[in-house]
Amino acid sequence: MTNIRTGMGYDVHQLVEGRDLFLGGVKIDHDKGLLGHSDADVLIHAICDALLGAANMRDIGYHFPDTSDDTLGMDSKVILKQVVALIATKGYQLVNIDATVCAERPKLNPHIPAMQACLANVMGCDADQVSIKATTTEKLGFTGRQEGISAYAVCLVEKVR
């Protein structure tokens, strides 16, 4: 049996007025926020899907359905903490995450150290295990039109004995 596994996650949410913007567990000042059943933190959702995929435990929607009152308005940091606990039931722990957030605005680079620290704290790992990058789509597509934000995440987990 393999002791090391990779996982990949992707998420996208629409930007709307009247909601706060949360990315990587950090509230970011912006005139729009992400629309979703929970707080719609696309970065955390992509990371959760990567972790669940690596452990062959389906996806975030399976464990935290957007049809449940229990998950309505849920803080995505709570979801991430529960996902880390879920993969641990199969003996897996995080080795590292590499994630990319795609957004035209706001500029995310100043917020990356806070996101890394927040995510590391939630997952119980070192901030050096959490790589976050930000990019734009050069004004192309829904991201370029500032209609939404997407995130990709890849992770490596290992089975501990």
HUJO-V600355 format. One line per field, one symbol per residue. burial: I if it has 24 or more other ideal C-beta (glycine too) atoms within 12 Angstrom, else O. A space follows every 10 residues. Layout:
# HUJO-V600355
burial = ???
This chain:
# HUJO-V600355
burial = OOOOIIIIII IIIOIOOOII IIIIIIOIOI OIIIIIIIII IIIIIIIIII IIIIIOIOII OOIIOIOOOO IOOIIIIOII IIIIIIIOOO OIIIIIIIII IIIIIIOIOO IIOOIIOIII OIIOIOOOII IIIIOIOOOO OOIOOIIIII IIIIIIIIOO O
